[in-house]
Amino acid sequence: MAIGTAGYTAMLCVLALEDGGVDPVDGDILVTGAAGGVGSVAVSILSNLGYRVVASTGRPQEAEFLTKLGAAEIVDRRELSEQGAPLQRER
């Protein structure tokens, strides 16, 4: 239980992504709730596996923490809930 429930859950998610064929060369991977327990462990695991991690959080003050875990980019969760332009670039 050194990794706890959050670590176990995060690793199950990473394994599910890999089982689904997701690969680091496929592009960025978004982790929502990145400053929380499961999210922060997921950021660390994915980063160490070579993924470029975009961390979404509602706590912008945690940006430095997430960067230290391996997040390449921090996105405010409000940005993800705003309606975009009809023909907005895919991201």
Buried (B, 14 or more C-beta within 10 A) or exposed (E): EEEEEBBEBBBEBBEEBEEEEBEEEEEEBEBBBBBBBBBBBBBBBBBEBEBBBBBBBEBEEBBEBBBEBBBBBBBBBEEEEEEEEEEEEEE
